[in-house]
Amino acid sequence: MQTFDFDLFVIGGGSGGVRAARMAAQRGARVALAEAGAMGGTCVNVGCIPKKLYSYAAHYAESFEESHGFGWVGTAPQLDWELLKANRAREISRLNGVYLQLLDSAGVQTLRGWATLLDAHAIDVAGQRYTAQNILIATGGAPTIPDVPGRELVVTSDDMFDLNPFPKRLLVVGGGYIACEFASIFNGLGAQVTQVHRRDKLLTGFDDDVRRFLASEMSKTGVKLQLGAEVAAITQTAEGLRVDLKDGSQGPFVVDTVLYATGRRPNTRGLGLEDAGVAVNAHGAIEVNERYQSSVASLYALGDVTARLQLTPVALGEAMVVVDQLFGPAAGKAPRSMSYDFIPTAVFTHPNIGTVGYSEAEAREKFASISVYRSDFKALRHTLSNSTERTLMKLLVDDASDRVVGLHMVGPDAGEIVQGFAVAMKAGATKAVFDSTIGIHPTAAEEFVTMREPVKSPT
């Protein structure tokens, strides 16, 4: 019988990899984890956490302005960009240490260095060979830049947290959630922001009402949207980076920084997948079955490297499924399964987006008949703040079952509000249940349980 150095070898120290390693070790497995970069992966280092911190920072300028309507007087403080960067770096460093401590306390052997597959059971890390009965690949993804003239002059989302100096003029290319978030954040921090997107609406895949509403709200805050436009070239000039668009109808724009947020790719290059016989799709993502098993029985993959749903909580859930399959569930617990239905998500634009379930277009395709409830209003806070910001809330109901199958919000704290409703929707809550629930007054959230009249269906 073949013996191995480890029962499980995890490649990648992001959220999914760390969770899988910790939980497997706690079940008594011999586990190693290899990571070449900072522990915590994209989410901790250049994704969710620092982006949310900067989103908080960006809200203060508008909050100080709005405070005048509530009787506060005086001059708003100025942003100290270097101080913000330093405070963020300190917090991320603390989290890096927390991740390491979690692994150490669980008994996981942490290896620092690039891991390469040698075969179905062997891995090389910094010249040292290790063997494992099972290998889990959780290497995440990375931003990509298209082959546009001047691409060497642009930055990606990974670079945005430590820009030096602060970009007074920023051009963002892309219309996905990362592009919209950074456009909102840096606009709030004081930059003049232009956002260029080749489609006629932002946020492809989101509900159309959400897409239209967000574009309107972002424009009101000062983000200059250039939709239906593509970049032709970026060139360095004495005044800054010159950005020319293909149609020539707008621009050229001269800015300090150009951010490309037009897509991400799975981190599979240099892993030795070919040598191990692991199949990948046309986009480089590892192909897995419902057990997260690759084309090689001993190799598993989860998270962004499989390009299913690129969300940190999804990777965490997938990690628990893999561990339960390989080493059994925790004592007294049933084996975990992973459902991709009704996964809530938030976009930390200004204002925020929170969404769970189907878009209206998806619901009309999925169900024979649906009812749509929509509310667009000025929040109580803004009756005194002098802000023109509005809030959008929307419910989609399957008429046959009365089940709420889509819930969408654009407004302050949308993610916080939608999380609770996601529990109800996962449990199968009907519109009747929503209607019978007493709202908390006065809040924006109560609107979801007080919408009574559906909007007219399109003819």
Sine and cosine of phi, psi and omega as CSV:
sin_phi,cos_phi,sin_psi,cos_psi,sin_omega,cos_omega
0.00,0.00,0.75,-0.67,-0.04,-1.00
-0.95,0.30,0.67,-0.74,0.07,-1.00
-0.95,-0.32,0.49,-0.87,-0.05,-1.00
-0.80,-0.59,0.38,-0.93,0.07,-1.00
-0.92,0.38,-0.58,0.81,-0.07,-1.00
-0.67,-0.74,0.42,-0.91,0.13,-0.99
-0.98,0.18,-0.55,0.83,0.00,-1.00
-0.61,-0.79,0.76,-0.65,0.09,-1.00
-0.88,-0.48,0.87,-0.49,-0.03,-1.00
-0.98,-0.22,0.78,-0.62,0.07,-1.00
-0.96,-0.26,0.94,-0.33,0.00,-1.00
0.87,-0.50,0.84,-0.54,-0.05,-1.00
-0.97,-0.24,0.57,0.82,0.11,-0.99
-1.00,0.10,-0.18,-0.98,-0.10,-1.00
-0.85,0.52,-0.73,0.69,-0.03,-1.00
-0.92,0.39,-0.70,0.72,-0.01,-1.00
-0.90,0.43,-0.69,0.72,0.01,-1.00
-0.90,0.43,-0.68,0.73,0.03,-1.00
-0.87,0.48,-0.71,0.70,-0.01,-1.00
-0.89,0.45,-0.70,0.72,-0.01,-1.00
-0.89,0.46,-0.73,0.68,-0.01,-1.00
-0.88,0.48,-0.77,0.64,-0.07,-1.00
-0.92,0.40,-0.61,0.79,0.04,-1.00
-0.91,0.42,-0.68,0.74,0.02,-1.00
-0.90,0.44,-0.60,0.80,0.01,-1.00
-0.93,0.36,-0.34,0.94,0.08,-1.00
-1.00,0.07,0.04,1.00,0.03,-1.00
0.99,-0.15,0.07,1.00,-0.01,-1.00
-0.98,0.21,0.47,-0.88,0.12,-0.99
-1.00,0.06,0.89,-0.45,-0.19,-0.98
-0.78,-0.62,0.66,-0.75,0.17,-0.99
-0.82,-0.58,0.49,-0.87,0.06,-1.00
-0.71,-0.70,0.77,-0.64,0.02,-1.00
-0.94,-0.35,0.72,-0.70,0.03,-1.00
-0.58,-0.81,0.76,-0.65,-0.03,-1.00
-1.00,-0.02,-0.37,0.93,-0.04,-1.00
-0.93,-0.37,-0.40,-0.92,0.01,-1.00
-0.95,0.32,0.64,-0.77,-0.05,-1.00
-0.93,0.37,0.65,-0.76,0.02,-1.00
0.90,-0.43,-0.27,0.96,0.08,-1.00
0.94,0.34,-0.28,-0.96,-0.06,-1.00
-0.86,0.52,-0.73,0.69,-0.11,-0.99
-0.83,0.56,-0.76,0.65,-0.06,-1.00
-0.96,0.27,-0.65,0.76,-0.20,-0.98
-1.00,-0.04,-0.70,0.71,-0.07,-1.00
-0.67,-0.75,0.44,0.90,-0.04,-1.00
-0.72,-0.70,-0.86,-0.51,-0.17,-0.99
-0.76,0.65,-0.78,0.63,-0.15,-0.99
-0.93,0.36,-0.85,0.53,0.00,-1.00
-0.90,0.45,-0.53,0.85,0.00,-1.00
-0.92,0.40,-0.66,0.75,0.03,-1.00
-0.92,0.38,-0.61,0.79,0.05,-1.00
-0.88,0.48,-0.68,0.73,0.01,-1.00
-0.94,0.33,-0.50,0.87,0.08,-1.00
-0.91,0.42,-0.68,0.74,0.10,-1.00
-0.85,0.53,-0.73,0.68,-0.03,-1.00
-0.85,0.52,-0.65,0.76,-0.08,-1.00
-0.94,0.34,-0.38,0.93,-0.02,-1.00
-0.97,0.25,-0.34,0.94,-0.11,-0.99
-0.91,0.41,-0.58,0.82,-0.01,-1.00
-0.87,0.50,-0.73,0.68,0.00,-1.00
-0.94,0.33,-0.53,0.85,0.03,-1.00
-0.90,0.43,-0.68,0.74,0.04,-1.00
-0.89,0.46,-0.64,0.77,0.01,-1.00
-0.91,0.41,-0.69,0.73,-0.02,-1.00
-0.93,0.37,-0.43,0.90,-0.06,-1.00
-0.89,0.46,-0.41,0.91,-0.02,-1.00
-0.88,0.48,-0.55,0.84,0.02,-1.00
-0.94,0.35,-0.29,0.96,0.01,-1.00
-0.97,-0.24,0.28,0.96,0.12,-0.99
0.99,-0.11,0.00,1.00,0.03,-1.00
-0.99,0.11,0.70,-0.71,-0.02,-1.00
-0.82,-0.57,0.34,-0.94,0.01,-1.00
0.85,-0.52,0.13,-0.99,-0.04,-1.00
-1.00,0.00,0.70,-0.72,0.02,-1.00
-0.93,0.36,0.58,-0.82,0.06,-1.00
-0.92,0.38,0.29,-0.96,-0.01,-1.00
-0.99,-0.17,0.51,-0.86,0.01,-1.00
-0.95,0.31,0.76,-0.65,0.18,-0.98
-0.98,-0.21,1.00,-0.08,-0.09,-1.00
-0.86,0.51,-0.67,0.75,-0.02,-1.00
-0.91,0.42,-0.61,0.80,0.02,-1.00
-0.93,0.38,-0.67,0.74,0.05,-1.00
-0.86,0.50,-0.72,0.70,0.00,-1.00
-0.88,0.48,-0.68,0.73,-0.04,-1.00
-0.91,0.42,-0.67,0.74,0.00,-1.00
-0.92,0.39,-0.64,0.77,0.06,-1.00
-0.89,0.45,-0.71,0.71,-0.01,-1.00
-0.87,0.50,-0.63,0.78,0.01,-1.00
-0.90,0.43,-0.65,0.76,0.00,-1.00
-0.93,0.36,-0.65,0.76,0.02,-1.00
-0.91,0.42,-0.63,0.78,0.05,-1.00
-0.88,0.48,-0.64,0.77,0.04,-1.00
-0.88,0.47,-0.69,0.73,0.00,-1.00
-0.92,0.40,-0.60,0.80,0.09,-1.00
-0.83,0.56,-0.70,0.72,0.01,-1.00
-0.91,0.41,-0.60,0.80,0.03,-1.00
-0.89,0.46,-0.70,0.72,0.01,-1.00
-0.88,0.48,-0.68,0.73,0.03,-1.00
-0.89,0.46,-0.67,0.74,0.00,-1.00
-0.90,0.44,-0.63,0.77,0.03,-1.00
-0.88,0.48,-0.67,0.75,0.02,-1.00
-0.92,0.38,-0.71,0.71,-0.02,-1.00
-0.89,0.46,-0.71,0.71,-0.05,-1.00
-0.92,0.40,-0.43,0.90,0.03,-1.00
-1.00,0.09,-0.17,0.99,0.00,-1.00
1.00,-0.02,0.29,0.96,0.03,-1.00
-0.99,0.16,0.73,-0.68,0.10,-1.00
-0.99,0.12,0.89,-0.46,-0.03,-1.00
-1.00,-0.10,0.79,-0.62,0.01,-1.00
-0.90,-0.44,0.80,-0.61,0.00,-1.00
-0.99,-0.13,0.87,-0.50,-0.01,-1.00
0.53,-0.85,0.21,-0.98,-0.02,-1.00
-0.97,0.23,0.78,-0.63,-0.01,-1.00
-0.98,-0.17,0.70,-0.71,0.02,-1.00
-0.77,-0.64,0.74,-0.68,0.04,-1.00
-0.95,0.31,0.71,-0.70,0.09,-1.00
-0.98,-0.18,-0.61,0.79,0.11,-0.99
-0.31,-0.95,-0.31,-0.95,-0.10,-1.00
-0.92,0.40,-0.27,0.96,-0.04,-1.00
-0.72,-0.70,0.07,1.00,-0.08,-1.00
-0.83,-0.55,0.59,-0.80,-0.04,-1.00
-0.70,-0.72,0.62,-0.78,0.12,-0.99
-0.96,-0.29,0.77,-0.64,0.09,-1.00
-0.77,-0.64,0.93,-0.38,0.03,-1.00
0.80,0.61,0.66,0.75,0.05,-1.00
1.00,0.07,-0.05,1.00,0.01,-1.00
-0.97,-0.26,0.73,-0.69,-0.03,-1.00
-0.99,-0.10,0.71,-0.70,0.05,-1.00
-0.76,-0.65,0.42,-0.91,0.06,-1.00
-0.83,-0.56,0.46,-0.89,0.00,-1.00
-0.49,-0.87,0.57,-0.82,0.04,-1.00
-0.91,0.42,-0.63,0.78,0.05,-1.00
-0.71,-0.70,0.55,-0.83,0.00,-1.00
-0.82,-0.58,0.72,-0.69,0.03,-1.00
-0.90,-0.44,0.83,-0.56,0.02,-1.00
-0.98,-0.18,0.87,-0.48,-0.02,-1.00
-0.65,-0.76,0.86,0.51,-0.14,-0.99
-1.00,-0.06,0.00,1.00,0.13,-0.99
0.95,0.32,-0.46,-0.89,-0.03,-1.00
-0.66,-0.75,0.06,-1.00,-0.02,-1.00
-0.55,-0.83,0.48,-0.88,0.02,-1.00
-0.93,0.37,0.49,-0.87,0.04,-1.00
-0.87,-0.49,0.42,-0.91,0.05,-1.00
-0.83,-0.56,0.80,-0.59,0.00,-1.00
-0.93,0.37,0.21,-0.98,-0.06,-1.00
-0.99,0.12,0.94,0.34,0.02,-1.00
-0.98,-0.21,0.61,-0.79,0.04,-1.00
-0.84,0.54,0.82,-0.58,-0.05,-1.00
1.00,-0.08,0.20,0.98,-0.05,-1.00
-0.86,0.50,-0.42,0.91,0.01,-1.00
-0.94,0.33,-0.18,0.98,-0.04,-1.00
-1.00,-0.09,-0.14,0.99,-0.11,-0.99
-0.99,-0.14,0.21,-0.98,0.06,-1.00
-0.87,-0.50,0.24,-0.97,0.09,-1.00
-0.91,-0.41,0.03,-1.00,-0.02,-1.00
-0.86,0.51,-0.48,0.87,0.01,-1.00
-0.88,0.47,-0.44,0.90,-0.10,-0.99
-1.00,-0.04,-0.18,0.98,-0.22,-0.98
-0.94,0.34,-0.39,0.92,-0.12,-0.99
-0.99,0.16,-0.27,0.96,-0.05,-1.00
-0.79,-0.61,0.48,0.88,0.02,-1.00
-0.86,0.51,0.63,-0.78,0.00,-1.00
-0.62,-0.78,0.91,-0.42,0.00,1.00
-1.00,0.10,-0.07,-1.00,0.08,-1.00
-0.88,0.48,0.75,-0.66,-0.04,-1.00
-0.98,0.21,0.94,-0.33,0.04,-1.00
-0.94,0.34,-0.44,0.90,0.04,-1.00
-0.80,-0.60,0.89,-0.45,-0.06,-1.00
-0.83,-0.55,0.72,-0.69,0.14,-0.99
-0.90,-0.43,0.83,-0.56,-0.02,-1.00
-0.96,-0.29,0.79,-0.61,0.04,-1.00
-0.96,-0.29,0.85,-0.52,0.00,-1.00
0.73,-0.68,0.36,-0.93,-0.01,-1.00
-0.76,-0.65,0.21,0.98,0.05,-1.00
-0.99,0.13,-0.10,-1.00,-0.10,-1.00
-0.92,0.39,-0.55,0.84,0.01,-1.00
-0.92,0.39,-0.70,0.72,0.02,-1.00
-0.88,0.47,-0.72,0.69,-0.02,-1.00
-0.91,0.42,-0.63,0.78,0.00,-1.00
-0.90,0.44,-0.74,0.67,-0.02,-1.00
-0.93,0.36,-0.56,0.83,0.07,-1.00
-0.88,0.48,-0.71,0.70,0.01,-1.00
-0.91,0.42,-0.71,0.71,-0.07,-1.00
-0.89,0.46,-0.77,0.63,-0.07,-1.00
-0.96,0.28,-0.46,0.89,0.16,-0.99
-0.89,0.45,-0.69,0.72,0.03,-1.00
-0.91,0.40,-0.52,0.86,0.02,-1.00
-0.98,0.21,-0.20,0.98,0.09,-1.00
0.88,-0.48,0.04,1.00,0.03,-1.00
-0.99,0.16,0.44,-0.90,0.18,-0.98
-1.00,0.06,0.91,-0.41,-0.18,-0.98
-0.92,-0.40,0.76,-0.65,0.16,-0.99
-0.89,-0.46,0.74,-0.68,0.01,-1.00
-0.88,-0.48,0.83,-0.56,-0.04,-1.00
-0.94,-0.34,0.78,-0.62,0.00,-1.00
-0.64,-0.77,0.68,-0.73,-0.12,-0.99
-0.97,0.26,-0.33,0.95,0.02,-1.00
-1.00,-0.04,0.15,-0.99,-0.04,-1.00
-1.00,0.05,-0.10,1.00,0.07,-1.00
-0.65,-0.76,0.45,-0.89,0.09,-1.00
-0.98,0.21,0.26,-0.96,0.22,-0.98
0.83,0.56,0.88,0.48,0.09,-1.00
-0.82,0.57,0.72,-0.69,0.01,-1.00
0.99,-0.17,-0.32,0.95,0.06,-1.00
-1.00,0.08,0.23,-0.97,0.05,-1.00
-0.86,0.52,0.66,-0.75,-0.09,-1.00
-0.88,0.47,-0.60,0.80,0.04,-1.00
-0.90,0.44,-0.64,0.77,0.04,-1.00
-0.89,0.46,-0.68,0.73,-0.04,-1.00
-0.89,0.45,-0.72,0.69,0.00,-1.00
-0.92,0.40,-0.70,0.72,-0.07,-1.00
-0.91,0.42,-0.70,0.71,-0.01,-1.00
-0.89,0.46,-0.68,0.73,0.00,-1.00
-0.85,0.52,-0.66,0.75,0.02,-1.00
-0.90,0.43,-0.70,0.72,-0.03,-1.00
-0.93,0.37,-0.64,0.76,0.03,-1.00
-0.90,0.44,-0.63,0.78,0.02,-1.00
-0.89,0.45,-0.63,0.78,0.00,-1.00
-0.90,0.44,-0.50,0.87,0.00,-1.00
-0.98,0.18,-0.19,0.98,0.06,-1.00
0.87,-0.49,-0.10,0.99,0.06,-1.00
-0.95,0.32,0.80,-0.60,0.00,-1.00
-1.00,-0.03,0.95,-0.32,-0.05,-1.00
-1.00,0.00,0.76,-0.65,0.10,-0.99
-0.88,-0.48,1.00,0.01,-0.06,-1.00
-1.00,-0.05,0.42,-0.91,-0.05,-1.00
0.92,0.39,0.52,0.86,-0.06,-1.00
-0.73,-0.68,0.49,-0.87,0.03,-1.00
-0.75,-0.66,0.52,-0.85,0.02,-1.00
-0.98,0.22,0.73,-0.68,0.06,-1.00
-1.00,-0.04,-0.66,0.75,-0.04,-1.00
-0.23,-0.97,0.44,-0.90,0.11,-0.99
-0.84,-0.54,0.78,-0.63,0.00,-1.00
-0.74,-0.67,0.50,-0.87,0.03,-1.00
-1.00,0.06,0.77,-0.63,0.07,-1.00
-0.78,-0.62,0.12,-0.99,0.01,-1.00
-0.91,0.42,-0.47,0.88,-0.03,-1.00
-1.00,0.04,-0.24,0.97,-0.05,-1.00
0.59,-0.81,-0.32,-0.95,0.02,-1.00
-1.00,0.07,0.84,-0.54,0.04,-1.00
-1.00,-0.05,0.80,-0.60,0.00,-1.00
-0.90,-0.43,0.89,-0.45,0.05,-1.00
-0.98,-0.22,0.68,-0.74,0.05,-1.00
-1.00,-0.09,0.41,-0.91,-0.11,-0.99
-0.91,0.42,-0.64,0.77,-0.06,-1.00
-0.99,0.15,-0.28,0.96,0.04,-1.00
0.96,0.28,0.03,1.00,-0.05,-1.00
-0.97,0.23,-0.40,0.92,0.03,-1.00
-0.81,-0.59,0.44,-0.90,0.05,-1.00
1.00,0.10,-0.25,-0.97,0.07,1.00
-0.94,0.35,0.37,-0.93,0.03,-1.00
-0.96,-0.27,0.66,-0.75,0.08,-1.00
-0.91,-0.42,0.87,-0.49,-0.13,-0.99
-0.69,-0.72,0.13,-0.99,0.03,-1.00
-1.00,0.01,-0.56,0.83,-0.06,-1.00
-0.62,-0.78,0.63,-0.78,0.11,-0.99
-0.89,-0.46,0.88,-0.47,0.05,-1.00
-0.98,-0.18,0.82,-0.57,0.13,-0.99
-0.98,-0.19,0.89,-0.45,0.06,-1.00
-0.78,-0.63,0.92,0.39,-0.13,-0.99
-0.92,-0.39,0.15,0.99,0.04,-1.00
0.47,-0.88,0.27,-0.96,0.03,-1.00
-0.74,-0.68,0.39,-0.92,0.03,-1.00
-0.81,-0.59,0.49,-0.87,0.05,-1.00
-0.91,0.42,0.62,-0.79,0.04,-1.00
-0.99,0.15,0.98,0.19,-0.01,-1.00
-0.89,-0.45,-0.18,0.98,-0.02,-1.00
-0.94,0.33,0.67,-0.74,0.05,-1.00
0.98,0.20,0.17,0.99,0.01,-1.00
-1.00,-0.02,-0.17,0.99,-0.04,-1.00
0.98,0.20,0.45,0.89,-0.03,-1.00
-0.87,0.49,-0.60,0.80,-0.01,-1.00
-0.89,0.45,-0.68,0.73,-0.02,-1.00
-0.89,0.46,-0.55,0.84,-0.02,-1.00
-1.00,0.05,-0.17,0.99,0.02,-1.00
0.99,0.14,0.40,0.92,-0.02,-1.00
-1.00,0.10,0.80,-0.61,-0.03,-1.00
-0.99,0.15,0.67,-0.75,0.10,-1.00
-0.81,-0.59,0.37,-0.93,0.02,-1.00
-1.00,0.06,-0.12,-0.99,-0.08,-1.00
-0.90,0.43,-0.36,0.93,-0.01,-1.00
-0.99,-0.12,0.08,1.00,0.03,-1.00
1.00,0.04,0.07,1.00,0.01,-1.00
-0.99,0.14,0.59,-0.80,0.02,-1.00
-0.95,0.31,0.78,-0.63,0.02,-1.00
-0.99,0.11,0.77,-0.63,-0.02,-1.00
-0.74,-0.67,0.34,-0.94,0.08,-1.00
-1.00,-0.06,-0.22,-0.98,-0.05,-1.00
-0.93,0.38,-0.25,0.97,0.05,-1.00
-0.99,-0.12,0.11,0.99,-0.04,-1.00
0.91,0.41,0.44,0.90,0.02,-1.00
-1.00,-0.07,0.73,-0.69,0.01,-1.00
-0.98,0.18,-0.16,-0.99,0.03,-1.00
-0.92,0.38,-0.24,0.97,0.10,-1.00
-0.97,-0.25,0.84,-0.54,-0.19,-0.98
-0.84,0.55,-0.54,0.84,-0.06,-1.00
-1.00,0.02,-0.05,1.00,-0.04,-1.00
-0.93,-0.37,0.79,-0.61,0.00,-1.00
-0.89,-0.46,0.32,-0.95,0.04,-1.00
-0.50,-0.87,0.53,-0.85,0.03,-1.00
-0.47,-0.88,0.20,-0.98,0.06,-1.00
0.98,0.21,-0.42,-0.91,-0.12,-0.99
-0.89,0.46,-0.39,0.92,-0.02,-1.00
-0.93,0.36,-0.29,0.96,0.09,-1.00
-0.99,-0.14,-0.16,0.99,0.08,-1.00
0.83,0.56,0.58,0.81,0.10,-1.00
-0.99,0.14,-0.99,0.12,0.11,-0.99
-0.85,-0.52,0.90,-0.44,-0.13,-0.99
-1.00,0.02,0.96,0.28,0.01,-1.00
-0.71,-0.70,0.70,-0.72,-0.02,-1.00
-0.83,0.56,-0.74,0.67,0.00,-1.00
-0.88,0.47,-0.47,0.88,0.06,-1.00
-0.92,0.39,-0.70,0.72,0.04,-1.00
-0.88,0.48,-0.63,0.78,0.03,-1.00
-0.89,0.45,-0.69,0.72,0.02,-1.00
-0.90,0.43,-0.67,0.75,0.03,-1.00
-0.90,0.45,-0.60,0.80,0.01,-1.00
-0.87,0.49,-0.66,0.75,-0.01,-1.00
-0.92,0.40,-0.58,0.81,0.04,-1.00
-0.90,0.44,-0.72,0.70,0.00,-1.00
-0.88,0.48,-0.71,0.71,-0.03,-1.00
-0.90,0.44,-0.69,0.72,0.01,-1.00
-0.89,0.46,-0.61,0.79,0.01,-1.00
-0.92,0.39,-0.66,0.75,-0.09,-1.00
-0.99,0.14,-0.59,0.81,-0.15,-0.99
-0.80,-0.60,0.14,0.99,0.02,-1.00
0.99,0.11,0.40,-0.92,-0.02,-1.00
-0.96,0.28,0.24,-0.97,0.08,-1.00
-0.89,0.46,0.41,-0.91,-0.05,-1.00
-0.82,0.58,0.78,-0.62,0.04,-1.00
0.98,0.18,0.07,1.00,-0.04,-1.00
-0.93,-0.38,0.48,-0.88,0.10,-0.99
-0.99,0.12,0.46,-0.89,0.06,-1.00
-0.84,0.54,0.63,-0.77,-0.04,-1.00
-0.98,0.19,0.47,-0.88,0.15,-0.99
-0.77,-0.64,0.28,-0.96,-0.05,-1.00
-0.84,-0.54,0.87,-0.50,0.07,-1.00
-0.94,-0.34,0.69,-0.72,0.00,-1.00
-0.99,-0.17,0.17,0.99,0.05,-1.00
-1.00,0.08,0.64,-0.76,0.10,-1.00
0.83,0.56,0.72,0.69,0.12,-0.99
-1.00,0.05,0.88,-0.47,-0.01,-1.00
-0.98,0.22,0.45,-0.89,0.07,-1.00
-0.51,-0.86,0.36,-0.93,0.03,-1.00
-0.76,-0.65,0.47,-0.88,0.11,-0.99
-0.84,-0.54,0.84,-0.54,-0.13,-0.99
-1.00,-0.03,0.82,0.57,0.17,-0.98
-0.99,0.15,0.03,-1.00,0.10,-1.00
-0.89,-0.46,0.98,-0.22,0.06,1.00
-0.98,0.19,0.21,-0.98,-0.01,-1.00
-0.94,0.34,0.35,-0.94,0.17,-0.98
-0.89,-0.46,0.67,-0.74,0.18,-0.98
-0.76,-0.65,0.70,-0.71,-0.08,-1.00
-0.49,-0.87,0.55,-0.83,0.10,-1.00
-0.47,-0.88,0.67,-0.74,0.02,-1.00
1.00,0.00,-0.39,-0.92,-0.13,-0.99
-0.99,0.14,0.52,-0.86,0.25,-0.97
-0.97,0.25,0.20,-0.98,0.00,-1.00
-0.89,0.46,-0.67,0.75,0.01,-1.00
-0.89,0.46,-0.67,0.74,0.02,-1.00
-0.91,0.41,-0.65,0.76,-0.02,-1.00
-0.91,0.41,-0.63,0.78,0.02,-1.00
-0.91,0.41,-0.51,0.86,0.03,-1.00
-0.98,0.19,-0.55,0.84,-0.09,-1.00
-0.99,0.15,-0.65,0.76,-0.14,-0.99
-0.92,-0.39,0.48,-0.88,-0.06,-1.00
-0.90,0.43,-0.63,0.78,-0.03,-1.00
-0.48,-0.88,0.70,-0.71,0.03,-1.00
-0.75,-0.66,0.38,-0.92,0.15,-0.99
-0.92,-0.39,0.62,-0.78,-0.05,-1.00
-0.90,-0.45,0.79,-0.62,0.06,-1.00
-0.89,-0.46,0.75,-0.67,-0.09,-1.00
-0.62,-0.79,0.65,-0.76,0.05,-1.00
-0.67,-0.75,0.71,-0.71,-0.02,-1.00
-0.74,-0.67,0.89,-0.45,-0.14,-0.99
-0.50,-0.87,0.28,-0.96,0.13,-0.99
-1.00,-0.03,0.82,-0.58,-0.03,-1.00
-0.92,0.40,0.47,-0.88,0.00,-1.00
-0.78,0.63,-0.65,0.76,-0.01,-1.00
-0.81,0.59,-0.59,0.81,-0.12,-0.99
-1.00,0.05,0.02,1.00,0.14,-0.99
-0.94,0.34,-0.36,0.93,0.06,-1.00
-0.90,-0.43,-0.32,0.95,-0.13,-0.99
-0.97,0.24,-0.29,0.96,-0.09,-1.00
0.95,0.32,0.13,0.99,0.07,-1.00
-0.98,0.17,0.56,-0.83,0.05,-1.00
-1.00,-0.06,0.10,0.99,-0.04,-1.00
-0.87,0.49,0.65,-0.76,0.05,-1.00
-0.84,-0.54,0.26,-0.96,-0.01,-1.00
-0.87,-0.49,0.65,-0.76,0.06,-1.00
-0.90,-0.44,0.73,-0.69,0.13,-0.99
-0.74,-0.68,0.59,-0.81,-0.11,-0.99
-0.51,-0.86,0.70,-0.72,0.08,-1.00
-0.84,-0.54,0.61,-0.79,0.09,-1.00
-0.86,-0.51,0.78,-0.62,-0.10,-0.99
-0.82,-0.57,0.76,-0.65,0.11,-0.99
-0.97,0.24,0.90,-0.43,-0.10,-1.00
-0.89,0.46,-0.56,0.83,-0.06,-1.00
-0.91,0.40,-0.64,0.77,-0.06,-1.00
-0.95,-0.30,-0.20,0.98,-0.11,-0.99
0.92,0.39,0.15,0.99,-0.02,-1.00
-0.97,0.26,0.65,-0.76,0.11,-0.99
-0.98,0.21,0.89,-0.45,-0.12,-0.99
-0.92,-0.39,-0.05,1.00,0.06,-1.00
-0.43,-0.90,0.70,-0.72,0.02,-1.00
-0.61,-0.79,0.81,-0.59,-0.10,-0.99
-0.67,-0.74,0.59,-0.80,0.02,-1.00
-0.58,-0.82,0.65,-0.76,0.22,-0.98
-0.83,-0.56,0.91,-0.42,-0.04,-1.00
0.23,-0.97,0.11,-0.99,-0.02,-1.00
-0.84,0.54,0.68,-0.73,0.06,-1.00
0.85,0.53,0.52,0.86,-0.03,-1.00
-0.85,0.52,-0.65,0.76,0.01,-1.00
-0.88,0.47,-0.67,0.74,0.01,-1.00
-0.90,0.44,-0.63,0.78,-0.04,-1.00
-0.96,0.29,-0.69,0.72,-0.11,-0.99
-0.94,0.33,-0.48,0.88,-0.02,-1.00
-0.81,0.59,-0.72,0.70,-0.01,-1.00
-0.91,0.41,-0.65,0.76,0.03,-1.00
-0.92,0.40,-0.47,0.88,0.04,-1.00
-0.89,0.47,-0.58,0.81,0.05,-1.00
-0.88,0.47,-0.72,0.69,0.00,-1.00
-0.89,0.47,-0.67,0.75,-0.03,-1.00
-0.94,0.35,-0.60,0.80,0.06,-1.00
-0.88,0.47,-0.54,0.84,0.00,-1.00
-0.99,0.14,-0.07,1.00,0.06,-1.00
1.00,-0.02,0.44,0.90,-0.04,-1.00
-0.85,0.53,0.66,-0.76,0.02,-1.00
-0.99,-0.12,0.19,-0.98,0.07,-1.00
-0.89,0.45,-0.55,0.83,0.04,-1.00
-0.88,0.47,-0.62,0.79,0.04,-1.00
-0.91,0.41,-0.70,0.72,0.07,-1.00
-0.84,0.55,-0.73,0.68,-0.07,-1.00
-0.90,0.43,-0.52,0.86,-0.04,-1.00
-1.00,0.05,-0.08,1.00,0.01,-1.00
-1.00,0.09,0.75,-0.67,0.01,-1.00
-0.98,0.21,0.74,-0.67,0.01,-1.00
-0.99,0.15,0.39,-0.92,0.10,-0.99
-1.00,-0.04,0.87,-0.49,-0.11,-0.99
-0.91,-0.41,0.66,-0.75,-0.10,0.99
-1.00,-0.08,0.87,-0.50,0.10,-1.00
-0.68,-0.74,0.30,-0.95,0.14,-0.99
-0.95,0.30,-0.57,0.82,-0.10,-0.99
-0.87,0.49,-0.48,0.88,-0.05,-1.00
-0.90,0.44,-0.33,0.94,-0.01,-1.00
-0.87,0.50,-0.51,0.86,-0.02,-1.00
-0.92,0.39,-0.38,0.92,-0.01,-1.00
-0.95,-0.32,0.17,0.99,0.02,-1.00
-0.84,-0.54,0.04,1.00,0.05,-1.00
-0.98,0.21,0.90,-0.43,-0.13,-0.99
-0.94,-0.33,-0.54,0.84,-0.11,-0.99
-0.96,-0.28,0.85,-0.52,0.05,-1.00
-0.94,0.34,0.46,-0.89,0.08,-1.00
-0.98,0.21,0.36,-0.93,-0.03,-1.00
-0.93,0.36,0.64,-0.77,0.02,-1.00
-0.95,0.32,0.52,-0.85,0.04,-1.00
-0.91,0.42,0.57,-0.82,-0.01,-1.00
-1.00,-0.01,0.00,0.00,0.00,0.00
